[in-house]
Amino acid sequence: MGFKIGNIEVNNKLVLAPMAGVSNSPFRLLARNHGAGMVYAEMISDKGLIYKNEKTIQMLFMTDDEKPMIQQIFGSDLDTMVEAAIYIDKFSNCDAIDINMGCPVPKVAIKAQAGAALMKHPARIYDIVYEISRRVSKPLTVKIRSGWDDDSVNAVEVAKEIERAGASAITVHARTRAQGYSGKADLDVIKAVKEAVSIPVIGNGDIVDGPSAKRMLDYTGCDAVMIGRAALGNPWIFKEIDAYLNGDPEVIRPTVDEIKTLMLEHLYDLVKLKGEKLGVLEMRSHGPWYLKGIDNATSLRKELVRAKTVKEYEDAVHAFE
C-alpha cells in the first residue's frame, strides 16, 4: 500500500502537509505516531537560511522518530534557492527537500514573488529545480497548485518541466492561487498531472476522511494523498483513513480523556521546543481544534485561548469533564 520517492520508502499512502505555523516537530511526531506514512515540515525562507536567521535555523529541528520527513523551502531567486537547498542537504537530517510553489498568501506569492507566483513562470521553475537537483544528494520534490487563476491552469505543463528538470516527486494542490483554500479541489487536474509524468504524484485538497481519500486515489491514480487542515486537532485521521483504505475495522475515536491527555502531551512538547511563552501561545490555536465536536466545551475554549502559562492551560484542561 506504500510508495517510494527516490530511495525513500513510505509504508502507506498518507502524507502530512507542510502547514505554516503548524507542521513543526511536535505536530509531525503526532502525525507519525497516529499513522501518517510521511510528514512535511513547514516551509522556511531561503534567505532566512542563507543569512543564518536564528528563528529560521531553529525551524530545521527534527527528530529521527519523525522520519521519513521532507523539509520545504520557499523563495524565487535562483541563487539563494540553490544555496539554501545545499545548506539543508548538508546540515538537515531530513530525507528530502521540497520546493514550495503553491503558497497563496500575499506576503509570499505577491510580495516575495515566491510560492504560487512561480506557477506563472514555468521556465524559472525548470531552472530552479534543475540547478537544485544536480547540486544536492537528497531527493528533490515540488509542491504546486493548479495554476495562478482559472485562466491559467497550467499544472500539467509545470509538472512536465519539474520532471524534466530532475525532481523525484510532485504534489498537486488542485486549487488555483486565486481560490486560496476556498471552493473545491479539481481532481481532474491531479489526474491529468499523473497521466503526464512518470514520477510519483501526491494529491492534495479536500481529504477529510477515508471515502474522500479513496475517491482521490481511485479517480486520479495518484500515488498518495496529502492531508492538511483536516489533521488539525485530529491527528488520528491518518489511522482512520489507513484502516478505511485497507478494509480494516473502523478506528474507534478517542475519548474526551484521551483527547485531553493528547492535548497536554502536545503542549509539553511545544514548550520543550519553544519555551513556555511561545509554546503556550501556539497551543492556544490547537486547543479549539482538539475540542471540535465535543459537547459543552465552549467555556474551555475561551479559557485555553487566554492561557499564558503551562499551569493555566493544565488547570483548564484538567477541570473539564
C-alpha atoms as a printed R data frame, in Angstrom:
    type eleno elety resid chain resno       x      y       z
1   ATOM     1    CA   MET     A     1   0.000  0.000   0.000
2   ATOM     2    CA   GLY     A     2   3.006  2.331   0.238
3   ATOM     3    CA   PHE     A     3   5.053  4.199  -2.369
4   ATOM     4    CA   LYS     A     4   8.601  5.430  -2.952
5   ATOM     5    CA   ILE     A     5  10.236  8.803  -3.558
6   ATOM     6    CA   GLY     A     6  13.741  8.154  -4.802
7   ATOM     7    CA   ASN     A     7  15.238  5.930  -2.134
8   ATOM     8    CA   ILE     A     8  12.602  6.857   0.477
9   ATOM     9    CA   GLU     A     9  10.220  4.031   1.374
10  ATOM    10    CA   VAL     A    10   6.825  5.203   2.631
11  ATOM    11    CA   ASN     A    11   4.730  2.499   4.280
12  ATOM    12    CA   ASN     A    12   1.312  3.862   3.322
13  ATOM    13    CA   LYS     A    13  -0.281  6.488   1.076
14  ATOM    14    CA   LEU     A    14  -0.886  9.171   3.715
15  ATOM    15    CA   VAL     A    15   1.234 12.310   3.977
16  ATOM    16    CA   LEU     A    16   1.062 15.261   6.386
17  ATOM    17    CA   ALA     A    17   1.019 18.629   4.609
18  ATOM    18    CA   PRO     A    18   3.575 21.402   5.261
19  ATOM    19    CA   MET     A    19   1.328 23.841   7.116
20  ATOM    20    CA   ALA     A    20   2.914 27.138   8.159
21  ATOM    21    CA   GLY     A    21   2.932 27.587  11.922
22  ATOM    22    CA   VAL     A    22   1.677 24.039  12.459
23  ATOM    23    CA   SER     A    23   3.880 21.336  10.929
24  ATOM    24    CA   ASN     A    24   6.742 21.657  13.397
25  ATOM    25    CA   SER     A    25   8.455 18.767  15.155
26  ATOM    26    CA   PRO     A    26   5.803 18.072  17.865
27  ATOM    27    CA   PHE     A    27   2.947 18.060  15.328
28  ATOM    28    CA   ARG     A    28   4.896 15.953  12.832
29  ATOM    29    CA   LEU     A    29   5.597 13.418  15.561
30  ATOM    30    CA   LEU     A    30   1.903 13.327  16.483
31  ATOM    31    CA   ALA     A    31   1.033 12.634  12.857
32  ATOM    32    CA   ARG     A    32   3.633  9.880  12.521
33  ATOM    33    CA   ASN     A    33   2.528  8.251  15.783
34  ATOM    34    CA   HIS     A    34  -1.066  8.300  14.547
35  ATOM    35    CA   GLY     A    35  -0.474  6.725  11.178
36  ATOM    36    CA   ALA     A    36   0.994  9.249   8.721
37  ATOM    37    CA   GLY     A    37   3.388  7.432   6.387
38  ATOM    38    CA   MET     A    38   5.463 10.564   5.785
39  ATOM    39    CA   VAL     A    39   5.472 14.154   7.034
40  ATOM    40    CA   TYR     A    40   6.449 17.501   5.516
41  ATOM    41    CA   ALA     A    41   7.931 20.284   7.628
42  ATOM    42    CA   GLU     A    42   6.524 23.793   7.395
43  ATOM    43    CA   MET     A    43   8.155 25.974   4.762
44  ATOM    44    CA   ILE     A    44  11.213 28.033   5.610
45  ATOM    45    CA   SER     A    45  12.659 31.016   3.761
46  ATOM    46    CA   ASP     A    46  15.688 30.515   1.534
47  ATOM    47    CA   LYS     A    47  17.043 33.924   2.523
48  ATOM    48    CA   GLY     A    48  16.363 33.234   6.192
49  ATOM    49    CA   LEU     A    49  18.625 30.202   5.875
50  ATOM    50    CA   ILE     A    50  21.493 31.745   3.953
51  ATOM    51    CA   TYR     A    51  21.560 34.802   6.233
52  ATOM    52    CA   LYS     A    52  21.546 32.426   9.233
53  ATOM    53    CA   ASN     A    53  18.390 33.895  10.780
54  ATOM    54    CA   GLU     A    54  18.176 32.250  14.196
55  ATOM    55    CA   LYS     A    55  14.429 31.602  14.051
56  ATOM    56    CA   THR     A    56  14.754 30.036  10.593
57  ATOM    57    CA   ILE     A    57  17.635 27.785  11.677
58  ATOM    58    CA   GLN     A    58  15.588 26.639  14.689
59  ATOM    59    CA   MET     A    59  12.768 25.615  12.351
60  ATOM    60    CA   LEU     A    60  15.060 22.918  10.923
61  ATOM    61    CA   PHE     A    61  14.853 20.965  14.196
62  ATOM    62    CA   MET     A    62  13.650 17.408  13.742
63  ATOM    63    CA   THR     A    63  13.992 14.019  15.414
64  ATOM    64    CA   ASP     A    64  14.629 10.610  13.895
65  ATOM    65    CA   ASP     A    65  11.201  9.474  15.129
66  ATOM    66    CA   GLU     A    66   9.564 11.759  12.553
67  ATOM    67    CA   LYS     A    67  11.264 10.157   9.559
68  ATOM    68    CA   PRO     A    68  10.541  9.918   6.706
69  ATOM    69    CA   MET     A    69  10.371 13.703   6.743
70  ATOM    70    CA   ILE     A    70  10.711 16.277   3.968
71  ATOM    71    CA   GLN     A    71  11.891 19.838   4.580
72  ATOM    72    CA   GLN     A    72  10.193 22.514   2.469
73  ATOM    73    CA   ILE     A    73  11.790 25.785   1.377
74  ATOM    74    CA   PHE     A    74  10.389 28.804  -0.452
75  ATOM    75    CA   GLY     A    75  11.877 31.638  -2.465
76  ATOM    76    CA   SER     A    76  12.073 32.913  -6.024
77  ATOM    77    CA   ASP     A    77  15.722 33.791  -6.573
78  ATOM    78    CA   LEU     A    78  17.679 31.012  -8.266
79  ATOM    79    CA   ASP     A    79  20.984 31.588  -6.483
80  ATOM    80    CA   THR     A    80  19.580 31.841  -2.963
81  ATOM    81    CA   MET     A    81  17.256 28.866  -3.503
82  ATOM    82    CA   VAL     A    82  20.205 26.728  -4.591
83  ATOM    83    CA   GLU     A    83  22.317 27.919  -1.665
84  ATOM    84    CA   ALA     A    84  19.517 27.200   0.820
85  ATOM    85    CA   ALA     A    85  18.939 23.724  -0.630
86  ATOM    86    CA   ILE     A    86  22.644 22.932  -0.362
87  ATOM    87    CA   TYR     A    87  22.581 24.069   3.287
88  ATOM    88    CA   ILE     A    88  19.657 21.741   4.058
89  ATOM    89    CA   ASP     A    89  21.325 18.916   2.167
90  ATOM    90    CA   LYS     A    90  24.419 19.249   4.357
91  ATOM    91    CA   PHE     A    91  23.019 20.168   7.747
92  ATOM    92    CA   SER     A    92  19.456 18.813   7.994
93  ATOM    93    CA   ASN     A    93  18.609 15.245   8.871
94  ATOM    94    CA   CYS     A    94  15.543 15.338   6.601
95  ATOM    95    CA   ASP     A    95  15.077 12.677   3.931
96  ATOM    96    CA   ALA     A    96  14.291 15.001   1.018
97  ATOM    97    CA   ILE     A    97  13.930 18.668   0.102
98  ATOM    98    CA   ASP     A    98  10.694 20.189  -1.199
99  ATOM    99    CA   ILE     A    99  10.240 23.466  -3.073
100 ATOM   100    CA   ASN     A   100   7.056 25.391  -2.301
101 ATOM   101    CA   MET     A   101   5.405 26.586  -5.498
102 ATOM   102    CA   GLY     A   102   1.879 26.661  -4.108
103 ATOM   103    CA   CYS     A   103   1.638 29.034  -1.143
104 ATOM   104    CA   PRO     A   104  -1.120 31.581  -1.928
105 ATOM   105    CA   VAL     A   105  -0.641 34.094   0.914
106 ATOM   106    CA   PRO     A   106   0.143 37.637  -0.303
107 ATOM   107    CA   LYS     A   107   3.425 38.095   1.581
108 ATOM   108    CA   VAL     A   108   4.802 35.002  -0.177
109 ATOM   109    CA   ALA     A   109   3.006 34.918  -3.537
110 ATOM   110    CA   ILE     A   110   2.877 38.663  -4.194
111 ATOM   111    CA   LYS     A   111   5.460 40.472  -2.072
112 ATOM   112    CA   ALA     A   112   8.187 37.815  -2.422
113 ATOM   113    CA   GLN     A   113   7.006 36.536  -5.828
114 ATOM   114    CA   ALA     A   114   7.533 33.026  -4.433
115 ATOM   115    CA   GLY     A   115   5.165 30.156  -3.692
116 ATOM   116    CA   ALA     A   116   2.268 30.082  -6.149
117 ATOM   117    CA   ALA     A   117   3.667 33.091  -8.058
118 ATOM   118    CA   LEU     A   118   6.228 30.729  -9.601
119 ATOM   119    CA   MET     A   119   3.353 28.982 -11.412
120 ATOM   120    CA   LYS     A   120   3.368 31.989 -13.767
121 ATOM   121    CA   HIS     A   121   6.958 31.242 -14.784
122 ATOM   122    CA   PRO     A   122   7.459 27.625 -15.958
123 ATOM   123    CA   ALA     A   123  10.927 28.411 -17.360
124 ATOM   124    CA   ARG     A   124  12.078 29.749 -13.992
125 ATOM   125    CA   ILE     A   125  10.605 26.684 -12.299
126 ATOM   126    CA   TYR     A   126  12.672 24.473 -14.602
127 ATOM   127    CA   ASP     A   127  15.853 26.405 -13.844
128 ATOM   128    CA   ILE     A   128  15.353 26.287 -10.064
129 ATOM   129    CA   VAL     A   129  14.531 22.567  -9.997
130 ATOM   130    CA   TYR     A   130  17.329 21.691 -12.429
131 ATOM   131    CA   GLU     A   131  20.028 23.602 -10.558
132 ATOM   132    CA   ILE     A   132  18.977 22.302  -7.144
133 ATOM   133    CA   SER     A   133  18.509 18.680  -8.225
134 ATOM   134    CA   ARG     A   134  22.030 18.489  -9.610
135 ATOM   135    CA   ARG     A   135  23.621 20.142  -6.540
136 ATOM   136    CA   VAL     A   136  22.056 18.127  -3.706
137 ATOM   137    CA   SER     A   137  22.261 14.460  -2.746
138 ATOM   138    CA   LYS     A   138  18.788 14.177  -1.217
139 ATOM   139    CA   PRO     A   139  15.726 13.632  -3.445
140 ATOM   140    CA   LEU     A   140  14.020 16.837  -4.547
141 ATOM   141    CA   THR     A   141  10.241 17.230  -4.616
142 ATOM   142    CA   VAL     A   142   7.998 20.153  -5.598
143 ATOM   143    CA   LYS     A   143   4.549 21.233  -4.386
144 ATOM   144    CA   ILE     A   144   2.433 23.160  -6.896
145 ATOM   145    CA   ARG     A   145  -1.126 24.403  -7.405
146 ATOM   146    CA   SER     A   146  -3.418 24.008 -10.392
147 ATOM   147    CA   GLY     A   147  -2.271 27.398 -11.622
148 ATOM   148    CA   TRP     A   148  -2.396 31.089 -10.757
149 ATOM   149    CA   ASP     A   149  -6.096 31.502 -11.588
150 ATOM   150    CA   ASP     A   150  -8.859 29.904 -13.670
151 ATOM   151    CA   ASP     A   151  -7.464 31.467 -16.838
152 ATOM   152    CA   SER     A   152  -4.013 29.973 -16.314
153 ATOM   153    CA   VAL     A   153  -4.426 26.386 -15.116
154 ATOM   154    CA   ASN     A   154  -1.027 25.030 -16.158
155 ATOM   155    CA   ALA     A   155  -0.245 22.277 -13.655
156 ATOM   156    CA   VAL     A   156   0.411 19.720 -16.403
157 ATOM   157    CA   GLU     A   157   2.871 21.968 -18.237
158 ATOM   158    CA   VAL     A   158   4.644 22.827 -14.976
159 ATOM   159    CA   ALA     A   159   4.720 19.193 -13.835
160 ATOM   160    CA   LYS     A   160   6.403 18.139 -17.076
161 ATOM   161    CA   GLU     A   161   9.061 20.817 -16.591
162 ATOM   162    CA   ILE     A   162   9.588 19.713 -12.990
163 ATOM   163    CA   GLU     A   163  10.071 16.094 -14.025
164 ATOM   164    CA   ARG     A   164  12.357 17.048 -16.912
165 ATOM   165    CA   ALA     A   165  14.462 19.141 -14.517
166 ATOM   166    CA   GLY     A   166  15.149 16.149 -12.273
167 ATOM   167    CA   ALA     A   167  12.632 16.162  -9.405
168 ATOM   168    CA   SER     A   168  11.760 12.858  -7.735
169 ATOM   169    CA   ALA     A   169   8.083 13.585  -6.954
170 ATOM   170    CA   ILE     A   170   5.433 16.273  -7.210
171 ATOM   171    CA   THR     A   171   2.494 17.283  -5.004
172 ATOM   172    CA   VAL     A   172  -0.513 18.912  -6.644
173 ATOM   173    CA   HIS     A   173  -2.886 21.044  -4.584
174 ATOM   174    CA   ALA     A   174  -5.799 21.052  -7.008
175 ATOM   175    CA   ARG     A   175  -6.846 24.659  -6.432
176 ATOM   176    CA   THR     A   176  -5.616 27.821  -8.113
177 ATOM   177    CA   ARG     A   177  -3.849 30.570  -6.222
178 ATOM   178    CA   ALA     A   178  -6.939 32.739  -6.743
179 ATOM   179    CA   GLN     A   179  -9.073 30.128  -4.939
180 ATOM   180    CA   GLY     A   180  -6.814 30.073  -1.902
181 ATOM   181    CA   TYR     A   181  -8.416 27.413   0.298
182 ATOM   182    CA   SER     A   182 -11.983 28.045  -0.871
183 ATOM   183    CA   GLY     A   183 -14.121 26.163  -3.351
184 ATOM   184    CA   LYS     A   184 -13.472 22.546  -4.286
185 ATOM   185    CA   ALA     A   185 -10.271 20.864  -5.368
186 ATOM   186    CA   ASP     A   186 -10.378 19.814  -9.041
187 ATOM   187    CA   LEU     A   187  -9.464 16.122  -9.157
188 ATOM   188    CA   ASP     A   188  -9.225 16.283 -12.940
189 ATOM   189    CA   VAL     A   189  -6.070 18.398 -12.572
190 ATOM   190    CA   ILE     A   190  -4.377 15.781 -10.387
191 ATOM   191    CA   LYS     A   191  -5.475 13.056 -12.801
192 ATOM   192    CA   ALA     A   192  -4.041 14.948 -15.771
193 ATOM   193    CA   VAL     A   193  -0.723 15.502 -13.992
194 ATOM   194    CA   LYS     A   194  -0.481 11.837 -13.017
195 ATOM   195    CA   GLU     A   195  -1.067 10.832 -16.637
196 ATOM   196    CA   ALA     A   196   1.544 13.331 -17.872
197 ATOM   197    CA   VAL     A   197   4.532 12.358 -15.697
198 ATOM   198    CA   SER     A   198   6.199  9.165 -14.532
199 ATOM   199    CA   ILE     A   199   7.443 10.387 -11.135
200 ATOM   200    CA   PRO     A   200   5.203  9.865  -8.067
201 ATOM   201    CA   VAL     A   201   2.303 12.310  -7.702
202 ATOM   202    CA   ILE     A   202   0.795 13.212  -4.322
203 ATOM   203    CA   GLY     A   203  -2.746 14.605  -4.459
204 ATOM   204    CA   ASN     A   204  -3.743 17.427  -2.119
205 ATOM   205    CA   GLY     A   205  -7.100 19.086  -1.423
206 ATOM   206    CA   ASP     A   206 -10.330 18.212   0.415
207 ATOM   207    CA   ILE     A   207  -9.139 14.970   2.038
208 ATOM   208    CA   VAL     A   208 -11.197 14.768   5.236
209 ATOM   209    CA   ASP     A   209 -11.855 11.039   5.718
210 ATOM   210    CA   GLY     A   210 -11.490  7.567   4.240
211 ATOM   211    CA   PRO     A   211 -14.047  7.957   1.441
212 ATOM   212    CA   SER     A   212 -12.549 11.256   0.201
213 ATOM   213    CA   ALA     A   213  -9.046  9.755   0.224
214 ATOM   214    CA   LYS     A   214 -10.165  6.655  -1.662
215 ATOM   215    CA   ARG     A   215 -12.067  8.782  -4.178
216 ATOM   216    CA   MET     A   216  -8.965 10.813  -4.974
217 ATOM   217    CA   LEU     A   217  -6.690  7.757  -5.193
218 ATOM   218    CA   ASP     A   218  -9.112  5.809  -7.383
219 ATOM   219    CA   TYR     A   219 -10.129  8.668  -9.672
220 ATOM   220    CA   THR     A   220  -6.750 10.303 -10.248
221 ATOM   221    CA   GLY     A   221  -4.421  7.312  -9.920
222 ATOM   222    CA   CYS     A   222  -2.150  9.416  -7.699
223 ATOM   223    CA   ASP     A   223   0.414  7.606  -5.563
224 ATOM   224    CA   ALA     A   224  -0.556  9.159  -2.216
225 ATOM   225    CA   VAL     A   225  -2.755 11.816  -0.650
226 ATOM   226    CA   MET     A   226  -1.675 14.796   1.431
227 ATOM   227    CA   ILE     A   227  -3.733 15.803   4.450
228 ATOM   228    CA   GLY     A   228  -3.559 19.293   5.916
229 ATOM   229    CA   ARG     A   229  -6.346 21.173   7.653
230 ATOM   230    CA   ALA     A   230  -8.334 18.008   8.441
231 ATOM   231    CA   ALA     A   231  -5.476 16.879  10.714
232 ATOM   232    CA   LEU     A   232  -5.682 19.979  12.938
233 ATOM   233    CA   GLY     A   233  -6.653 18.761  16.391
234 ATOM   234    CA   ASN     A   234  -7.306 15.432  14.721
235 ATOM   235    CA   PRO     A   235  -4.033 13.507  14.215
236 ATOM   236    CA   TRP     A   236  -5.847 10.161  14.404
237 ATOM   237    CA   ILE     A   237  -7.346 10.922  10.989
238 ATOM   238    CA   PHE     A   238  -4.366  9.088   9.486
239 ATOM   239    CA   LYS     A   239  -5.210  5.829  11.290
240 ATOM   240    CA   GLU     A   240  -8.858  6.205  10.349
241 ATOM   241    CA   ILE     A   241  -8.102  6.704   6.654
242 ATOM   242    CA   ASP     A   242  -5.493  3.946   6.574
243 ATOM   243    CA   ALA     A   243  -7.969  1.488   8.112
244 ATOM   244    CA   TYR     A   244 -10.617  2.510   5.569
245 ATOM   245    CA   LEU     A   245  -8.255  2.079   2.621
246 ATOM   246    CA   ASN     A   246  -7.155 -1.344   3.882
247 ATOM   247    CA   GLY     A   247 -10.685 -2.532   4.576
248 ATOM   248    CA   ASP     A   248  -9.880 -2.879   8.276
249 ATOM   249    CA   PRO     A   249 -12.378 -2.349  11.111
250 ATOM   250    CA   GLU     A   250 -13.290  1.266  11.760
251 ATOM   251    CA   VAL     A   251 -10.925  3.021  14.167
252 ATOM   252    CA   ILE     A   252 -12.659  3.984  17.407
253 ATOM   253    CA   ARG     A   253 -12.483  7.723  18.042
254 ATOM   254    CA   PRO     A   254 -10.585  8.727  21.185
255 ATOM   255    CA   THR     A   255 -12.481  9.507  24.373
256 ATOM   256    CA   VAL     A   256 -12.570 13.002  25.852
257 ATOM   257    CA   ASP     A   257  -9.990 11.911  28.471
258 ATOM   258    CA   GLU     A   258  -7.701 10.590  25.728
259 ATOM   259    CA   ILE     A   259  -8.022 13.855  23.824
260 ATOM   260    CA   LYS     A   260  -7.195 15.818  26.979
261 ATOM   261    CA   THR     A   261  -4.090 13.696  27.500
262 ATOM   262    CA   LEU     A   262  -3.015 14.226  23.910
263 ATOM   263    CA   MET     A   263  -3.522 17.991  24.189
264 ATOM   264    CA   LEU     A   264  -1.246 18.159  27.215
265 ATOM   265    CA   GLU     A   265   1.413 15.982  25.594
266 ATOM   266    CA   HIS     A   266   1.335 18.321  22.594
267 ATOM   267    CA   LEU     A   267   1.617 21.320  24.915
268 ATOM   268    CA   TYR     A   268   4.630 19.860  26.771
269 ATOM   269    CA   ASP     A   269   6.423 19.044  23.522
270 ATOM   270    CA   LEU     A   270   5.838 22.563  22.176
271 ATOM   271    CA   VAL     A   271   7.071 24.145  25.405
272 ATOM   272    CA   LYS     A   272  10.150 21.927  25.366
273 ATOM   273    CA   LEU     A   273  10.883 23.050  21.811
274 ATOM   274    CA   LYS     A   274   9.949 26.748  22.001
275 ATOM   275    CA   GLY     A   275   9.830 27.713  25.662
276 ATOM   276    CA   GLU     A   276   6.751 28.363  27.801
277 ATOM   277    CA   LYS     A   277   5.641 31.683  26.294
278 ATOM   278    CA   LEU     A   278   5.710 30.617  22.636
279 ATOM   279    CA   GLY     A   279   4.653 27.035  23.342
280 ATOM   280    CA   VAL     A   280   1.514 28.082  25.226
281 ATOM   281    CA   LEU     A   281   0.779 30.751  22.621
282 ATOM   282    CA   GLU     A   282   0.873 28.143  19.847
283 ATOM   283    CA   MET     A   283  -1.321 25.744  21.819
284 ATOM   284    CA   ARG     A   284  -3.965 28.452  22.051
285 ATOM   285    CA   SER     A   285  -4.676 27.682  18.388
286 ATOM   286    CA   HIS     A   286  -4.523 23.916  18.728
287 ATOM   287    CA   GLY     A   287  -6.806 23.721  21.772
288 ATOM   288    CA   PRO     A   288 -10.070 24.693  19.992
289 ATOM   289    CA   TRP     A   289  -9.183 22.360  17.118
290 ATOM   290    CA   TYR     A   290  -8.919 19.423  19.517
291 ATOM   291    CA   LEU     A   291 -12.247 20.355  21.101
292 ATOM   292    CA   LYS     A   292 -14.210 20.459  17.847
293 ATOM   293    CA   GLY     A   293 -17.330 18.314  18.194
294 ATOM   294    CA   ILE     A   294 -17.014 17.897  21.968
295 ATOM   295    CA   ASP     A   295 -20.161 18.839  23.879
296 ATOM   296    CA   ASN     A   296 -20.132 21.706  26.387
297 ATOM   297    CA   ALA     A   297 -16.564 22.752  25.542
298 ATOM   298    CA   THR     A   298 -17.316 26.440  24.858
299 ATOM   299    CA   SER     A   299 -16.054 27.694  28.214
300 ATOM   300    CA   LEU     A   300 -12.910 25.562  27.969
301 ATOM   301    CA   ARG     A   301 -12.133 27.001  24.532
302 ATOM   302    CA   LYS     A   302 -12.363 30.512  25.984
303 ATOM   303    CA   GLU     A   303 -10.028 29.599  28.851
304 ATOM   304    CA   LEU     A   304  -7.464 27.974  26.567
305 ATOM   305    CA   VAL     A   305  -7.184 30.950  24.204
306 ATOM   306    CA   ARG     A   306  -6.484 33.180  27.225
307 ATOM   307    CA   ALA     A   307  -3.919 30.882  28.896
308 ATOM   308    CA   LYS     A   308  -0.446 32.377  29.343
309 ATOM   309    CA   THR     A   309   1.302 29.638  31.340
310 ATOM   310    CA   VAL     A   310   1.535 25.861  31.282
311 ATOM   311    CA   LYS     A   311  -0.232 25.729  34.651
312 ATOM   312    CA   GLU     A   312  -3.174 27.811  33.413
313 ATOM   313    CA   TYR     A   313  -3.511 25.552  30.400
314 ATOM   314    CA   GLU     A   314  -3.207 22.383  32.506
315 ATOM   315    CA   ASP     A   315  -5.700 23.574  35.097
316 ATOM   316    CA   ALA     A   316  -8.287 24.400  32.426
317 ATOM   317    CA   VAL     A   317  -7.890 21.008  30.722
318 ATOM   318    CA   HIS     A   318  -7.939 19.026  33.975
319 ATOM   319    CA   ALA     A   319 -11.084 20.856  35.202
320 ATOM   320    CA   PHE     A   320 -13.058 19.935  32.089
321 ATOM   321    CA   GLU     A   321 -15.202 16.809  32.296
